[in-house]
Amino acid sequence: MTTTNDEQDAAAIEAALLELLEARTKTDLTPDQELFASGLVSSMFAMELIVHLEQTYQLSITGPDLKLDNFRTVAKMTALVLRLRDDSTVHSGA
């Protein structure tokens, strides 16, 4: 079975986010685990996550992308990073 670069990137992003969040929460997490409803992540930490994602993946998360739904799970954050990265590649002509 072969994997695409996007699949490899998604796996790497997901693994890095899980590592960060597990270290911060001292809890084993799954990619689809609800972070806010479970009380593991606060709104203040959500702001730290936004800054972390922007700095780590050279993204700008603004406007409609700042909705809580994009940060509820590791899987949703991974999808956001991939989409914003793809959008910036399209807009920059790379």
N, C-alpha and C positions, 0 to 999 in steps of 0.2 A: 504494500500500500504506500502510495506517495502522499506527501503533504505539500501544500502550497506555502509560499512565504507568509501569506496572511494567517494561515493556521498556525505556523510556527511563531509568528509575532504575537498572535492572540494567546497562545500557550505561555509565552515568555512574559507578557504583560500580566496575565492572570496570576502566574506564579509569583511575580514580584509584588503584586498587590496583596496577595494572600500572605506572603512573608511579612510585609510591612504591617498589615492589620493584625495578624496573629501575634507579632511581637508587641504591638501596642495594646491589644486587648487581653493578651495572655490566654487566648482561647483558640482551639482548633476550629477553622472555618471551612465552609464549602463555597464554591463560586456563586451559588444561587441563594445563599443564606441572607435573609433580610437583616441588614445591619442596624437600621434605626429602630424598627419595631421591636427588635430583640433587646434594645437598650445598650448594645455594644458600642455604638458610635453616637456621639452628641453632635448637635448642629455646629458647635465650635470646632470639633474635629473635622467636620465636613469641609469647613473653610481651609483647614490644613491640607486635606486631601486634594482640594482644587489646586492649591499652590503646588503641591507635590506633583500632580499630574502635568500641570503647565510647565514646570521646570524640568521634570524628568523626560517628557516627551516633546518638548519645544512646541507647545500648543497654547492657544488662547481660548479659554472657555468663557464665553460671554452670552448675554441675552438669553434666548430660549434654551440654550444648553445648560444654563445654571439651575434648572429645575431639579428638585429633590429626586425625582424618579430616576435620573441618570446616575445617581450615587447610592441607590438602595442596596445594590449587590455588587460583588466583584465582577460578575459577568456583565452587568450593565455598564460599569466603569470601563471595562475592557472594550466593549462595543463602542462606547463614546470615544475613547482614544483612537481606535481604528478608524471610525468615521471622520473624526476631525483631522486626522493625519491624511486620510484619503482626500478630503475636501481641500486641505492646504496644498496638496500635491497637484490637484486639478487646477486650482486658482493660481499657483505659481508657475504652472507650465512645465513642471519637472517630470 
